[in-house]
Amino acid sequence: MKITVCIGSSCHIKGSRQVVEQLQNLIQKNNLDKEVELAGTFCMGKCQEGVCITVNDDFYSVTPDTIESFFTKNVLTKVKA
């Protein structure tokens, strides 16, 4: 599974750095280093919606406050399936 987080200026202002740090911690905490690749990219074109991320090719918009529940729902359930 590949998770890509926008680190462009608009997403950076909305907390992409915190999102990346939380994802790194969640991946490590759940021992998913071999199953989940975390990458960064620049503008995904949907800046007004929050921090833009993709899980494989599915687009999502998250915040530092929602990333943990997002990870549980959209990453853990798919990796464990």
N, CA, C and O of each residue as an XYZ file, in Angstrom:
324
protein
N       0.849     -1.168      0.000
C       0.000      0.000      0.000
C       0.895      1.231      0.000
O       1.903      1.286      0.705
N       0.507      2.220     -0.806
C       1.269      3.458     -0.860
C       0.391      4.626     -0.424
O      -0.699      4.829     -0.959
N       0.878      5.393      0.556
C       0.196      6.599      1.015
C       1.051      7.784      0.586
O       2.236      7.865      0.910
N       0.431      8.699     -0.147
C       1.130      9.894     -0.610
C       0.469     11.112      0.016
O      -0.751     11.267     -0.045
N       1.276     11.972      0.617
C       0.774     13.177      1.285
C       1.282     14.403      0.537
O       2.469     14.500      0.225
N       0.383     15.336      0.252
C       0.792     16.591     -0.368
C       1.566     17.420      0.642
O       1.122     17.616      1.773
N       2.719     17.900      0.224
C       3.522     18.767      1.081
C       3.692     20.142      0.445
O       4.612     20.886      0.783
N       2.792     20.466     -0.479
C       2.808     21.782     -1.109
C       2.436     22.861     -0.108
O       2.035     22.561      1.017
N       2.569     24.121     -0.515
C       2.405     25.231      0.423
C       1.022     25.288      1.065
O       0.927     25.516      2.272
N      -0.041     25.093      0.310
C      -1.388     25.167      0.881
C      -1.625     24.045      1.892
O      -2.154     24.288      2.976
N      -1.242     22.843      1.547
C      -1.410     21.715      2.474
C      -0.470     21.844      3.671
O      -0.808     21.432      4.781
N       0.700     22.411      3.440
C       1.631     22.632      4.546
C       0.994     23.551      5.596
O       1.091     23.295      6.796
N       0.355     24.601      5.138
C      -0.316     25.530      6.045
C      -1.440     24.826      6.809
O      -1.720     25.168      7.959
N      -2.081     23.848      6.175
C      -3.196     23.124      6.797
C      -2.735     21.967      7.666
O      -3.569     21.275      8.250
N      -1.410     21.732      7.769
C      -0.907     20.727      8.697
C      -0.312     19.476      8.092
O      -0.253     18.443      8.759
N       0.134     19.536      6.843
C       0.666     18.312      6.231
C       1.880     17.760      6.975
O       2.080     16.546      7.015
N       2.684     18.630      7.557
C       3.846     18.133      8.308
C       3.390     17.280      9.491
O       3.946     16.211      9.739
N       2.376     17.755     10.221
C       1.854     16.980     11.346
C       1.217     15.678     10.868
O       1.342     14.645     11.526
N       0.535     15.728      9.726
C      -0.076     14.520      9.158
C       1.005     13.493      8.843
O       0.860     12.316      9.171
N       2.086     13.936      8.208
C       3.185     13.022      7.879
C       3.783     12.425      9.153
O       4.014     11.218      9.222
N       4.034     13.257     10.153
C       4.612     12.757     11.405
C       3.695     11.745     12.084
O       4.156     10.723     12.592
N       2.400     12.032     12.093
C       1.452     11.098     12.706
C       1.388      9.795     11.915
O       1.337      8.716     12.505
N       1.391      9.886     10.592
C       1.383      8.661      9.786
C       2.641      7.842     10.028
O       2.563      6.618     10.138
N       3.788      8.483     10.114
C       5.032      7.755     10.404
C       4.910      7.008     11.725
O       5.286      5.839     11.821
N       4.386      7.681     12.738
C       4.218      7.054     14.047
C       3.214      5.912     14.007
O       3.450      4.860     14.601
N       2.096      6.103     13.313
C       1.073      5.061     13.231
C       1.573      3.839     12.454
O       1.280      2.702     12.825
N       2.312      4.072     11.398
C       2.879      2.960     10.619
C       3.847      2.171     11.491
O       3.806      0.941     11.510
N       4.714      2.872     12.209
C       5.678      2.198     13.081
C       4.980      1.481     14.238
O       5.291      0.329     14.541
N       4.039      2.168     14.878
C       3.314      1.611     16.029
C       2.582      0.314     15.675
O       2.472     -0.591     16.502
N       2.082      0.235     14.432
C       1.335     -0.935     13.981
C       2.194     -1.925     13.202
O       1.674     -2.852     12.581
N       3.516     -1.726     13.236
C       4.465     -2.626     12.562
C       4.122     -2.835     11.093
O       4.107     -3.964     10.605
N       3.849     -1.746     10.398
C       3.469     -1.828      8.990
C       4.558     -1.303      8.060
O       4.281     -0.973      6.907
N       5.789     -1.224      8.549
C       6.887     -0.681      7.744
C       7.057     -1.407      6.409
O       7.437     -0.790      5.413
N       6.783     -2.693      6.383
C       6.956     -3.473      5.155
C       5.717     -3.428      4.258
O       5.815     -3.654      3.052
N       4.557     -3.139      4.843
C       3.310     -3.142      4.084
C       2.910     -1.770      3.546
O       2.191     -1.680      2.551
N       3.375     -0.697      4.202
C       2.933      0.648      3.839
C       4.133      1.514      3.474
O       5.080      1.651      4.247
N       4.070      2.097      2.276
C       5.081      3.047      1.831
C       4.500      4.442      1.968
O       3.393      4.703      1.497
N       5.235      5.341      2.608
C       4.791      6.718      2.797
C       5.649      7.619      1.923
O       6.878      7.571      1.974
N       4.979      8.444      1.120
C       5.696      9.334      0.200
C       5.095     10.727      0.254
O       3.986     10.919      0.751
N       5.829     11.687     -0.256
C       5.356     13.057     -0.355
C       5.261     13.475     -1.801
O       5.947     12.924     -2.662
N       4.418     14.444     -2.068
C       4.273     14.994     -3.413
C       3.859     16.449     -3.287
O       3.536     16.925     -2.198
N       3.871     17.142     -4.398
C       3.395     18.520     -4.377
C       1.973     18.554     -4.902
O       1.382     17.498     -5.127
N       1.425     19.693     -5.098
C       0.002     19.948     -5.297
C      -0.757     18.855     -6.058
O      -0.361     18.419     -7.139
N      -1.868     18.435     -5.441
C      -2.766     17.457     -6.058
C      -3.988     18.142     -6.664
O      -4.860     17.478     -7.227
N      -4.052     19.466     -6.550
C      -5.104     20.222     -7.199
C      -6.404     20.387     -6.435
O      -7.369     20.926     -6.975
N      -6.451     19.935     -5.190
C      -7.682     20.063     -4.402
C      -7.366     20.738     -3.065
O      -7.807     20.287     -2.008
N      -6.610     21.803     -3.131
C      -6.071     22.470     -1.947
C      -7.147     22.972     -0.979
O      -6.919     23.012      0.230
N      -8.282     23.346     -1.488
C      -9.322     23.914     -0.636
C      -9.939     22.880      0.303
O     -10.646     23.255      1.238
N      -9.693     21.598      0.080
C     -10.359     20.559      0.855
C      -9.606     20.117      2.100
O     -10.146     19.323      2.870
N      -8.407     20.583      2.332
C      -7.625     20.135      3.483
C      -6.319     19.540      3.012
O      -5.918     19.756      1.868
N      -5.649     18.795      3.870
C      -4.409     18.134      3.477
C      -4.771     16.981      2.555
O      -5.503     16.068      2.937
N      -4.255     17.036      1.352
C      -4.585     16.032      0.337
C      -3.681     14.813      0.490
O      -2.460     14.940      0.585
N      -4.290     13.639      0.512
C      -3.509     12.404      0.513
C      -4.179     11.389     -0.396
O      -5.377     11.465     -0.666
N      -3.384     10.444     -0.860
C      -3.933      9.308     -1.581
C      -3.487      8.042     -0.871
O      -2.379      7.962     -0.341
N      -4.366      7.063     -0.874
C      -4.041      5.714     -0.419
C      -4.205      4.869     -1.659
O      -5.311      4.694     -2.171
N      -3.075      4.340     -2.141
C      -2.996      3.767     -3.469
C      -3.469      4.858     -4.428
O      -2.784      5.876     -4.530
N      -4.566      4.721     -5.122
C      -4.994      5.787     -6.030
C      -6.265      6.479     -5.563
O      -6.844      7.270     -6.308
N      -6.711      6.196     -4.341
C      -7.933      6.814     -3.818
C      -7.585      8.119     -3.107
O      -6.693      8.159     -2.260
N      -8.301      9.185     -3.463
C      -8.037     10.522     -2.928
C      -8.838     10.768     -1.655
O     -10.007     10.395     -1.557
N      -8.183     11.407     -0.675
C      -8.835     11.788      0.572
C      -8.331     13.163      1.004
O      -7.293     13.636      0.542
N      -9.074     13.778      1.881
C      -8.688     15.048      2.483
C      -8.755     14.862      3.993
O      -9.783     14.442      4.524
N      -7.659     15.176      4.689
C      -7.585     14.947      6.131
C      -7.050     16.187      6.843
O      -6.618     17.148      6.207
N      -7.087     16.145      8.161
C      -6.462     17.165      8.996
C      -5.638     16.446     10.055
O      -5.793     15.238     10.239
N      -4.769     17.160     10.750
C      -4.034     16.513     11.837
C      -4.973     15.913     12.888
O      -4.623     14.933     13.546
N      -6.165     16.500     13.048
C      -7.124     15.992     14.036
C      -7.843     14.724     13.581
O      -8.315     13.953     14.417
N      -7.934     14.496     12.273
C      -8.687     13.341     11.774
C      -7.804     12.199     11.286
O      -8.318     11.137     10.936
N      -6.489     12.393     11.255
C      -5.630     11.393     10.623
C      -5.632     10.049     11.354
O      -5.543      9.007     10.705
N      -5.731     10.045     12.667
C      -5.701      8.761     13.381
C      -6.933      7.915     13.061
O      -6.804      6.720     12.794
N      -8.115      8.511     13.084
C      -9.323      7.756     12.737
C      -9.311      7.381     11.259
O      -9.765      6.297     10.891
N      -8.797      8.267     10.412
C      -8.666      7.954      8.993
C      -7.765      6.740      8.803
O      -8.092      5.840      8.030
N      -6.635      6.709      9.504
C      -5.681      5.607      9.388
C      -6.332      4.289      9.790
O      -6.171      3.274      9.112
N      -7.060      4.312     10.888
C      -7.735      3.103     11.356
C      -8.732      2.604     10.321
O      -8.776      1.413     10.016
N      -9.526      3.509      9.787
C     -10.594      3.141      8.851
C     -10.088      2.788      7.458
O     -10.569      1.831      6.851
N      -9.126      3.548      6.946
C      -8.740      3.412      5.543
C      -7.407      2.740      5.290
O      -7.082      2.423      4.145
N      -6.634      2.517      6.331
C      -5.348      1.849      6.141
C      -5.342      0.506      6.867
O      -5.147     -0.539      6.246
N      -5.554      0.536      8.180
C      -5.499     -0.722      8.936
C      -6.469     -1.766      8.423
O      -6.107     -2.934      8.282
N      -7.696     -1.361      8.143
C      -8.691     -2.340      7.694
C      -8.324     -2.941      6.348
O      -8.648     -4.098      6.081
N      -7.655     -2.175      5.494
C      -7.271     -2.687      4.176
C      -6.007     -3.540      4.238
O      -5.893     -4.530      3.515
N      -5.065     -3.167      5.090
C      -3.823     -3.930      5.206
C      -4.101     -5.268      5.884
O      -3.520     -6.288      5.513
N      -4.982     -5.266      6.869
C      -5.284     -6.492      7.623
C      -6.235     -7.418      6.877
O      -6.414     -8.572      7.267
N      -6.847     -6.914      5.801
C      -7.833     -7.728      5.061
C      -7.163     -8.824      4.260
O      -7.841     -9.597      3.583
